[in-house]
């Protein structure tokens, strides 16, 4: 682990090693008030705060560690305007008109995030080079065809990619075609989180750090957030702690913490690749994540490292085991990379739900929460932050892209958390079978 100058222990990630420090922020000291209080300085919390501050709303963000310390600063950095499993028809069938609005926000989420980065001049190593989803067996072209048909119907600039074109796009014959969306791409996620935090402060918002929220309550028409060093009282509340909702204070929002399963996701960065390899492997520098359940994914960073990763059933000695396994995987995908080495291996939690849909909730009057990014939290998180900000400032529910449900804690949640990595057995079994 790496201990920063802020005293926070950071995972020894590529992003922590290369990203300049964020704005100098202090813990809460005493009691404070705001119009809106936001818990969590990840993409959702910062996106909400940036929208609110830009409209002149008095907003205060309460962060247990530092901006980007959780999933927002540890992920692969792919900017993808879809969910992992649910497709537009599924979402709209489940949630009706609210689902239609959610699909529209999801469709535009990647483009909107890159626009936000440009608008605020955030140095996030942003590359809007597109996202591609190759299919790993011929029968899975049915998945690509279905997704292109559904997203095209809703105005997304998607298209099918043949096997030959996919080989040209990726530099590999490993896949059998697929589909692509040019609005996607990739970023340095920690740089984005720190840049968004700086933009919040510059726009007039407040952020307190190293201040875990331990309890929330609604008293006399106001929300009250309790922390070890004081309280924050506000008219409206946004809880945006996702997979880390129970990490620092299990009693904060136990029903929400127990409706998602925090799954450890491993990320890795190779040594910088030479121009001879770079010009062949993903020559267009797109973000790539394919149709394997045991996901195959990668993208370049600004230093021409391939940033990839994998999953483990048992985390013991995980870094060394993954170096061998993912190194061999990269060689199968891209023989040109040769005997690749990894300079960084790190991990963090993904908030998974049983149906791969995010959970959005009303906590009470002017109180809102969400959890369950399911591995697609970069574009989606920032987009939902903006929608939650609109909710907190009185936008009618009939205009919000927020399909609300009641929190539904999973039975035997602790056991499910322990067993979740074993789903890799199922994923690998399905990956090996053709769709007919």
C-alpha positions in Angstrom: 0.0 0.0 0.0 1.0 3.6 -0.6 0.6 6.3 2.1 0.0 9.7 0.6 0.9 13.1 2.0 -2.7 13.3 3.1 -2.1 10.4 5.5 -4.5 8.2 3.6 -3.3 4.7 2.6 -3.8 4.3 -1.2 -3.8 1.0 -3.1 -0.4 0.8 -5.0 -2.1 1.4 -8.4 -0.8 2.8 -11.6 -3.2 5.7 -11.1 -1.9 6.5 -7.6 1.7 6.5 -8.9 1.2 8.8 -11.9 -1.6 11.2 -10.9 -0.9 14.6 -9.4 -2.4 15.4 -6.1 -5.9 16.8 -5.9 -7.0 20.0 -4.1 -5.9 20.4 -0.5 -9.0 19.6 1.6 -9.6 19.4 5.3 -11.7 17.2 7.6 -14.9 18.4 9.1 -14.3 20.2 12.4 -17.5 20.9 14.3 -21.0 21.3 13.0 -21.9 22.6 9.5 -25.0 23.3 7.4 -25.7 23.2 3.7 -28.7 23.1 1.4 -27.6 19.7 0.1 -25.2 17.3 1.7 -23.6 14.5 -0.4 -22.0 11.4 1.1 -19.2 10.1 -1.0 -16.6 11.9 -3.2 -16.6 9.4 -6.1 -17.9 10.1 -9.6 -21.6 10.2 -8.5 -21.1 12.4 -5.4 -18.7 14.8 -7.3 -20.9 14.9 -10.3 -23.9 15.8 -8.1 -21.9 18.4 -6.3 -20.5 19.9 -9.5 -24.0 20.3 -11.0 -25.4 21.8 -7.8 -22.5 24.2 -7.2 -22.7 25.3 -10.9 -26.4 26.3 -10.2 -25.5 28.2 -7.1 -26.7 25.6 -4.6 -24.9 25.4 -1.3 -23.5 21.9 -1.4 -21.2 20.1 1.0 -19.6 16.7 0.2 -18.6 14.4 3.1 -15.9 11.9 2.2 -14.5 9.2 4.4 -11.1 9.1 2.8 -10.1 11.3 -0.2 -11.8 12.0 -3.5 -11.3 8.9 -5.7 -10.1 6.6 -2.9 -12.8 4.1 -3.5 -14.0 2.5 -6.8 -13.9 5.8 -8.7 -10.1 6.0 -8.4 -9.3 2.3 -8.7 -11.1 1.0 -11.8 -9.9 0.3 -15.3 -11.0 3.7 -16.6 -13.2 2.5 -19.5 -16.0 4.9 -20.3 -18.9 2.7 -21.5 -22.5 4.0 -22.2 -24.2 0.7 -21.5 -24.9 -1.7 -18.6 -23.2 -5.1 -18.4 -26.3 -7.3 -18.9 -29.7 -5.4 -19.0 -30.5 -4.0 -22.4 -32.8 -1.1 -23.3 -35.8 -3.4 -23.8 -35.3 -5.0 -20.4 -34.9 -1.7 -18.6 -38.0 -0.2 -20.2 -40.1 -3.3 -19.6 -39.1 -3.3 -15.9 -39.4 0.4 -15.2 -41.7 1.9 -17.8 -41.4 5.7 -18.5 -38.7 6.1 -15.9 -36.8 3.3 -17.6 -37.1 5.1 -20.9 -35.6 8.2 -19.4 -32.9 6.2 -17.7 -32.0 4.5 -21.1 -31.7 8.0 -22.6 -29.3 9.2 -19.9 -27.3 5.9 -20.2 -27.1 6.3 -24.0 -25.6 9.8 -23.6 -23.5 9.1 -20.5 -20.1 8.7 -22.2 -20.5 11.7 -24.4 -21.7 13.8 -21.5 -18.7 12.7 -19.4 -16.2 13.7 -22.1 -18.0 17.0 -22.5 -17.8 17.6 -18.7 -14.0 16.9 -18.9 -13.6 19.4 -21.7 -15.8 22.1 -20.2 -13.9 22.1 -16.9 -10.5 21.5 -18.4 -9.8 18.4 -16.3 -6.5 16.7 -17.0 -7.8 13.2 -16.9 -5.8 11.6 -19.8 -9.1 11.4 -21.6 -9.3 9.7 -25.0 -12.7 9.5 -26.6 -11.5 6.9 -29.1 -14.6 4.7 -28.8 -15.5 1.5 -27.0 -15.7 -1.9 -28.7 -17.3 -5.2 -27.5 -15.9 -8.1 -29.5 -17.7 -11.4 -29.3 -15.6 -14.4 -28.3 -17.5 -17.1 -30.2 -19.5 -17.0 -33.5 -22.8 -17.6 -31.9 -22.4 -14.6 -29.7 -22.8 -12.3 -32.7 -26.5 -12.7 -31.8 -25.8 -10.7 -28.7 -24.0 -7.9 -30.7 -26.9 -7.9 -33.3 -29.5 -7.6 -30.5 -27.7 -4.8 -28.8 -27.0 -2.8 -32.0 -30.7 -3.1 -32.9 -31.9 -2.0 -29.6 -29.5 0.9 -29.1 -29.9 2.1 -32.7 -33.7 2.3 -32.2 -32.9 4.8 -29.3 -30.6 6.9 -31.3 -27.2 5.6 -30.2 -24.4 5.8 -32.9 -23.6 2.1 -32.7 -22.8 -0.4 -35.4 -22.0 -4.0 -36.0 -18.4 -5.0 -36.7 -17.6 -8.0 -38.9 -14.9 -10.5 -37.9 -12.5 -9.0 -40.5 -13.1 -5.5 -39.3 -12.7 -6.5 -35.7 -9.4 -8.1 -36.5 -8.3 -4.7 -38.0 -9.6 -2.7 -35.1 -8.0 -4.9 -32.4 -5.0 -6.3 -34.3 -6.1 -9.8 -33.4 -8.1 -12.8 -34.8 -9.0 -13.8 -31.3 -12.6 -12.6 -31.7 -15.5 -13.2 -34.2 -16.9 -9.7 -34.8 -18.9 -7.6 -32.4 -20.1 -4.0 -32.1 -18.8 -0.6 -31.3 -19.9 2.8 -29.9 -17.7 5.8 -30.8 -18.9 7.9 -27.9 -16.9 5.8 -25.4 -13.3 5.7 -24.6 -11.1 5.8 -21.5 -9.7 8.1 -18.8 -7.3 8.0 -15.8 -10.1 7.5 -13.2 -8.2 9.0 -10.2 -7.2 12.0 -12.2 -10.8 12.5 -13.2 -12.0 12.2 -9.6 -9.4 14.7 -8.4 -10.1 17.0 -11.2 -13.8 16.9 -10.5 -13.1 17.7 -6.9 -11.0 20.7 -7.9 -13.9 21.8 -10.2 -16.4 21.5 -7.3 -14.3 23.7 -5.1 -13.6 26.2 -7.9 -17.3 26.4 -8.5 -18.1 27.2 -4.9 -18.9 23.7 -3.4 -17.3 22.4 -0.3 -15.7 19.0 0.3 -14.6 17.6 3.7 -12.3 14.6 3.7 -11.1 12.0 6.2 -14.6 12.4 7.7 -16.6 9.1 7.6 -20.3 9.5 7.9 -21.5 7.1 10.6 -25.2 7.8 10.7 -27.9 9.7 8.8 -31.3 10.7 10.2 -34.2 12.9 9.2 -35.2 15.2 12.1 -37.6 18.2 12.2 -37.6 18.5 8.4 -33.8 18.4 8.0 -31.3 15.7 7.2 -28.5 15.2 9.7 -25.3 13.4 8.9 -23.3 12.3 11.9 -19.5 12.0 11.7 -16.8 11.5 14.4 -15.9 15.2 14.4 -19.2 17.0 14.0 -22.5 16.9 12.1 -23.8 18.3 8.8 -27.4 19.5 8.7 -29.1 20.0 5.3 -32.4 20.3 3.6 -31.6 17.5 1.1 -29.3 14.4 1.1 -27.6 12.3 -1.6 -26.0 9.0 -0.5 -23.4 8.1 -3.2 -21.1 5.6 -1.5 -22.0 2.5 -3.8 -20.0 -0.6 -2.9 -18.2 1.1 0.0 -21.5 2.0 1.8 -20.7 -0.4 4.6 -16.9 -0.1 4.5 -16.3 2.7 7.0 -19.4 2.6 9.1 -21.6 -0.6 8.8 -24.5 1.2 10.5 -24.6 4.1 8.0 -27.3 2.6 5.6 -27.3 -1.2 6.2 -30.3 -1.9 4.0 -28.5 -0.4 1.0 -25.1 -1.9 1.9 -26.7 -5.3 2.0 -28.5 -5.1 -1.4 -25.2 -5.1 -3.3 -22.4 -7.6 -3.1 -18.9 -5.9 -3.1 -16.8 -8.1 -5.4 -13.1 -7.6 -5.6 -11.9 -6.6 -9.0 -8.3 -6.8 -10.0 -6.6 -4.3 -12.3 -3.1 -4.5 -13.8 -0.8 -2.4 -16.0 1.9 -3.7 -18.2 5.2 -2.1 -18.8 5.0 0.5 -21.6 4.7 -1.1 -25.0 7.0 -0.2 -27.9 5.7 1.6 -31.0 6.1 -1.6 -33.0 3.5 -3.3 -30.8 1.4 -0.2 -30.2 0.9 0.3 -33.9 -0.6 -3.2 -34.3 -2.4 -3.9 -31.0 -5.5 -1.7 -30.7 -4.1 0.8 -33.2 -7.1 3.1 -32.7 -6.6 3.1 -28.9 -10.2 2.1 -28.2 -11.4 0.7 -24.9 -12.2 -3.0 -25.2 -14.3 -5.3 -23.1 -15.7 -8.5 -24.6 -18.5 -11.0 -24.1 -16.7 -13.4 -21.7 -18.3 -13.7 -18.2 -14.7 -14.0 -17.0 -14.2 -10.7 -18.7 -11.3 -10.0 -21.1 -10.7 -6.3 -21.2 -7.9 -3.7 -21.8 -7.1 -0.2 -22.9 -4.0 1.9 -23.2 -3.0 4.6 -20.7 -1.2 7.8 -21.7 2.2 6.0 -21.3 1.3 3.2 -23.7 0.8 0.6 -21.0 -2.0 -1.9 -21.5 -4.3 -1.6 -18.5 -6.2 -4.9 -18.1 -7.1 -7.2 -15.2 -9.0 -10.3 -14.2 -11.0 -12.0 -11.4 -10.0 -14.6 -8.8 -11.9 -17.1 -6.8 -9.3 -16.9 -4.0 -7.3 -13.7 -3.4 -4.3 -15.3 -1.7 -1.1 -14.3 -3.5 -3.4 -12.8 -6.1 -1.0 -10.4 -7.7 1.6 -13.0 -8.6 -1.0 -15.5 -9.8 -2.7 -12.9 -12.0 0.6 -11.8 -13.5 1.0 -15.3 -14.9 -2.6 -15.9 -15.9 -3.4 -12.5 -17.4 0.0 -12.4 -19.1 -0.8 -15.6 -20.9 -4.2 -14.3 -21.7 -2.8 -11.2 -23.3 -0.4 -13.3 -25.4 -3.4 -15.4 -26.7 -5.3 -12.2 -27.5 -2.4 -10.3 -28.9 0.6 -12.5 -29.8 2.6 -9.4 -30.7 3.0 -8.3 -27.1 5.4 -11.2 -26.4 6.5 -12.0 -22.9 4.7 -9.1 -21.2 5.5 -7.9 -17.7 3.3 -6.0 -15.2 4.5 -3.0 -13.2 1.3 -2.6 -11.2 -1.4 -4.8 -9.8 -4.2 -3.5 -7.6 -7.8 -4.1 -6.7 -11.0 -2.5 -5.4 -14.7 -3.3 -5.0 -17.4 -3.4 -7.6 -20.9 -3.1 -6.3 -22.8 -6.0 -7.9 -26.5 -6.7 -7.9 -28.4 -9.9 -8.6 -29.9 -8.6 -11.8 -27.0 -6.3 -12.9 -29.3 -3.3 -12.5 -28.4 -0.3 -10.3 -30.5 0.4 -7.3 -32.0 3.9 -6.9 -33.9 4.9 -3.8 -35.8 7.6 -2.0 -34.7 7.8 1.6 -37.3 10.2 2.6 -38.2 13.9 1.8 -35.4 15.2 -0.4 -33.3 12.2 0.4 -31.8 9.9 -2.3 -29.4 7.1 -2.7 -28.0 4.7 -5.3 -25.7 1.7 -5.4 -24.8 -1.1 -7.7 -22.6 0.1 -10.6 -22.0 -3.6 -11.8 -18.7 -2.6 -13.3 -20.0 0.3 -15.4 -19.7 3.2 -12.9 -17.5 5.7 -14.7 -20.0 7.2 -17.2 -23.0 6.0 -15.3 -21.9 7.3 -12.0 -21.3 10.9 -13.2 -24.6 10.8 -15.1 -26.6 9.6 -12.1 -24.9 12.3 -10.0 -26.4 14.9 -12.2 -29.9 13.3 -12.1 -29.7 13.0 -8.3 -28.8 16.7 -8.1 -31.9 17.5 -10.1 -34.0 15.3 -7.7 -32.6 17.1 -4.7 -33.5 20.5 -6.1 -37.1 19.7 -6.8 -37.3 18.3 -10.4 -40.6 16.3 -10.6 -40.1 12.6 -10.5 -41.9 12.4 -13.8 -39.0 14.2 -15.4 -36.2 12.2 -13.7 -34.2 9.3 -15.2 -34.3 7.6 -11.9 -36.3 4.3 -11.7 -36.8 4.3 -7.9 -37.3 1.0 -6.0 -37.4 0.2 -2.3 -34.1 -1.0 -0.7 -34.2 -4.8 -0.6 -31.4 -6.3 1.5 -30.2 -9.7 0.2 -30.8 -12.6 2.6 -27.7 -14.1 4.1 -25.7 -11.2 2.6 -22.5 -12.1 4.4 -22.5 -15.6 3.0 -23.2 -14.3 -0.5 -20.2 -12.0 -0.2 -18.0 -14.9 0.6 -19.5 -17.1 -2.1 -19.6 -14.5 -4.9 -16.1 -15.2 -6.3 -17.2 -18.8 -6.9 -19.5 -17.5 -9.6 -16.4 -17.5 -11.8 -17.0 -21.3 -12.1 -20.4 -20.6 -13.7 -19.0 -17.8 -15.9 -16.2 -19.9 -17.2 -18.5 -22.9 -17.9 -20.8 -20.6 -19.9 -17.9 -18.9 -21.7 -16.8 -22.3 -23.0 -20.2 -23.1 -24.6 -21.4 -21.8 -27.9 -24.7 -20.0 -28.3 -26.8 -21.8 -30.9 
